[in-house]
Amino acid sequence: MPLPEPLPGPQAEPPVAPPRSWLRRRVADPLLDLLKAGLSPEKLALTVGLGVGVGLIPLLGVTTVLSAAVALRLRLNVAAMQLATHLMTFFQLALLIPCLRAGARLLGQGQQVAHLTLPGLRQLIEREGWQAIGKLLWRAELGALLIWAVACVPLVALLYFVLRAVFRKVLAKQAVSN
């Protein structure tokens, strides 16, 4: 028996989903996929919180290795921690100079670092050599790391508690919709 022909006339088009944003595709969806795959909201919140904290360290070139080491040591999701860490790159760079200046003030070299410019660095190298630059920036970096370590603890704790609640709600919403 032949199938009936569809009736001529306007047919309803299926609704077209709006295009997903970069943030949704690259950040939210991978985190949601981890929740759906069975990662607990607590572990994911800790992973993202620590990733943000590590991503803000005022020392260039160590975030990837440090976040991977922390994730492996604490048995957290390495990919999620790398994602959170690398999303903080802009903020890390924006905060680097203020952190170095604050670190220099903390360790007693605030006036030397506060107005440091490229010509000033050249003069310092000519006058006292590279060791003076190393000593000056080392102390500023050490002070910046101390400030980061103190500020990072409440930041990670706050992110953990906020994100844990958010991820629990998302997971509950996903369970209801399935």
N, C-alpha and C positions, 0 to 999 in steps of 0.2 A: 504494500500500500504506500503510495507516495506521500511525502510530508507536505503539509499545507504551506503555501507560499506566504511570506510575511505580508501583512497589509501595507499598502503604500501609505505614505504620509510621514509626518515628522516623528522621529524616534528620539527618545530621551538619550542624550549623551551621558555617559558616566561622569560624575563630577571629577574635575581635575584637581589634584592636590596641589596646593601652592608649593613653589620650590622651597626646599629646605635651605636654611642659611648655613654658612660655613661653620658657625659656632655649633649649630645643631648636629651637622654631619661629622665634625671632627672632634667635638668634646662631649656633648650630651649623649649622642647615640652610642659611642664606645663605652661610656660609663653605664648606661642603661643595659647594654648587652652583657656587661660583667655581672650586673645584678640578676639579670635573667638566667645567666649561666650558673648561678648559685653562690656567688660571692656575697658574703653577709654585708648588710649596711654598715656595721661597725668596722669591718676590715676595709671596706671601700672608703669610708669617711677618714679613717686613720691614714690610709694610703694617700688620699688627696691632700689632707692636711699636712702630712709630713713632706709631700712633694712640693707644696707651696712654700713651706718653711725652708727646705733645702734650696729651692729655686731662687730664694731671696738672699742667699749667702753673698756677702760683699767680697768675693774672691773669684775672679774670672777663671774659667777653664776647669772647674772641679765639680760642677753641678751634676753632670751626667754620671760620672764615676761614683760620686758620693750618694746620689739617689739610688743607683743600682745596688750599691753595697748595703744601704739601709734597708731597701726592699728585700734583698736576699736574706739579710740577717734576721729581720723580723717576719719573714715568710709572708710578705705582702706581694701584691701584683706589680711586677716590675714595669710592665707597659703603662699601667695607669699612673704609677709614680713618675715615670719619665714624661708622660703627657702633662701632668700637673707642673712638674719642674720646668719644662721648656715653655709652658705658657707664661711663666713668670719672668722670662728673659727681659722683656721691656722694663718691667719694674726693677729688676736687678740692676740694669744699666742706669736707670733714672735715679736710683738711690745710692749708687756707688760713690760718687763724689761727696754728697752730703755725709755718708757714713764714714768715709775716710777723714773728712774734716772733723767730724764729731769724735772719731777715734783718736785723732791727733790731739784734740783738746783734752780728751780723757787722760791721755798719757803725757801731757805736759808739753806738747809741741804745736799747740793750736795756732799761734801767731806765725809760725814758719810755714804751715800748710795752708792756712786760710787765704793767703794772697799769692800762692805759688802759680807761676805762669811758665810757659815754655821758655821765654828769654831768661826768667829767673832760674829755671832748671839748668840752662846752659851755663849761666854765670856760676852757679853752685858747683857744677861739674868742673869748670875751669879752675875755680878757686880751691876746691877741696877734693875733687875726684869723685868717681862713681860710688865709693864707699859711703860718702855723705848722703847721696840719693838713696842708696839701699837702706841706710840706717833711718833716714827720715820716713820713707814710705813703709818700711817694715813696722815701725812703731805705730804709724797711722793705720796700717792694715791690721795689726794686732788689736788695737783699740776698736776698730770697726767690727772685727770678729767677736770681741767681747760684747759689744752693744747688740750685735745680731743674736748672739746666744741668749742673752737676757730677754730680748724682745720676741724671739722666736717661740719660746715656751708658751706664753699666753696666747699668741696668735694661733699656734697649732691646736691648743686646747679649745679655743673658741671655734675654730673651723671644724674640729672633730664633733663637738656637740651639735652645732648647727647642721652640718652635713649629715650626721647620723639621723637626725630627725627628718631631714628632707628625703634621704634615701629610703628610710622606713615608709614614709608616705607614698613614695613612688612605687616601692615594691608592693605595698598593700593595694594601690590603685591598679597595678598590673595583675595582681591575683584576682581582683574583682572582675576585671575586663576579660579574663581568660575563663 
